Amino acid sequence: MLCRPVVIALAVAVFGVLAMLIVDHGPWTRLKVQTAEVAHHKTTGDAARAVGAKVTSSAPKSELEPTVPGPKPAEPANPAPP
């Protein structure tokens, strides 16, 4: 007769294999058929333009960054007096 830990290990292994088979071959892994309209518009911008919406990009980020208060990382916090 098998020891209790061996039976538990076999049960866990069988459960794991069955779970992998269900996840890999379940109905949710099938490809979904798309209509021609959905397949034609690949991005949100394309779909918006198709119905006549105006698509604008966001404002560009400024190249100049504000100065950070405090010493720069290369400067010592308390310089030695001369």
Secondary structure, DSSP 8 states (H G I E B T S, - for coil): ---HHHHHHHHHHHHHHHHHHHHHHSGGGS-----HHHHH--SHHHHHHHTT----------SS----SS--TTS-SS----
